[in-house]
């Protein structure tokens, strides 16, 4: 019984750590990007720099909101959200003029899926954007989410540096655990200087 209790505590600790990583990781990356841009243009374009600083302040507030959301999500896995709005918010947080562009397409039928499905999709997009920017130095993304043959299909493609060997951090491991846990599969396609592509297929009805 002691061993079972220890395993339960460890599993819950890992789940809490993953949720906090996922909720805050992207916000912090976006915040750093905005502050870097503001620092680079503050002398030649003070007005624009001020706008970005205001946006950064809002991002900081959003991070606190995300932390509270993570706590609520840990208590209530059925928490509802509109996936399209949530992903558009992610994109809005990282886009700057002449800097990063994101083409985003979402099958409207996705909104009819259970919250657990939408959470997995959201986390996958979030990690794909964050990794592409931080590690791949990408500035163009193509995100497509659609339903085909009773499966949710997700494609995230960027124009980043790519790599020869993929080193997976907590974010990608968390995405893989969620997808594999419901019988889905994830594939990475990349080469050095040829961008990075993530392809995901999740069977509908597994949750």
C-alpha positions, 0 to 999 in steps of 0.5 A, spaced: 500 500 500 505 504 501 508 503 494 501 504 491 501 511 495 508 513 493 506 511 485 500 515 486 503 521 489 509 521 483 504 521 478 500 526 481 506 531 482 508 529 474 501 531 472 501 538 476 508 539 473 506 538 466 500 542 467 504 548 470 509 547 464 504 547 459 500 553 461 506 558 463 511 556 458 508 559 452 506 565 455 513 566 458 516 565 451 512 570 448 513 575 454 521 575 452 520 575 445 515 582 446 520 585 451 526 583 446 522 587 440 521 593 445 528 593 447 531 593 439 526 599 437 525 603 443 530 609 440 527 609 433 520 608 434 518 609 441 511 609 440 511 602 437 515 600 443 510 603 448 505 599 445 509 592 445 510 594 453 503 594 454 502 588 450 507 585 455 504 587 461 498 584 459 502 577 457 504 578 464 497 578 467 495 572 462 500 568 465 497 569 472 491 567 469 494 561 466 496 559 472 490 559 476 487 556 470 492 550 471 489 549 478 482 549 476 484 544 470 487 540 475 481 540 479 476 539 473 478 536 467 471 537 464 473 545 464 470 548 457 473 552 452 473 554 445 479 551 441 479 556 436 479 562 440 484 559 445 489 558 439 488 564 436 490 567 443 496 563 442 498 566 436 496 573 437 501 573 443 507 571 438 506 575 432 509 582 431 509 586 424 514 583 419 516 578 424 512 572 425 507 569 421 502 564 422 497 560 417 491 557 422 486 553 419 481 549 423 475 544 422 469 547 425 467 540 427 473 540 432 469 544 437 464 539 438 469 534 441 470 533 448 474 538 452 479 532 453 480 532 445 481 540 445 486 540 451 490 535 447 490 539 440 491 545 444 497 543 448 500 540 441 499 547 438 502 550 444 508 546 444 509 546 436 509 554 436 514 554 442 519 549 440 519 552 433 520 559 435 525 557 441 529 552 438 528 552 431 528 560 430 522 559 425 518 565 423 513 562 419 508 557 421 502 553 418 497 549 422 492 545 420 487 541 424 481 537 421 477 531 422 478 525 417 476 518 417 474 518 425 480 521 426 483 528 428 489 530 424 494 535 426 499 538 422 504 544 425 510 546 420 515 551 420 521 554 416 526 553 422 533 550 422 530 543 423 535 538 426 539 532 425 537 529 432 531 531 436 532 532 443 525 532 447 524 536 453 518 536 458 514 539 453 514 534 447 514 528 452 508 531 455 504 532 448 507 524 447 504 522 453 497 525 452 497 522 445 499 515 446 495 515 452 489 515 447 491 511 442 494 516 437 500 517 434 505 523 433 511 523 427 516 528 427 519 530 420 525 534 420 532 535 416 538 540 418 536 547 415 529 544 412 524 546 418 520 542 422 514 538 421 509 535 427 504 530 424 499 527 429 493 523 428 488 522 434 482 517 434 475 520 436 472 516 441 478 514 445 476 518 450 
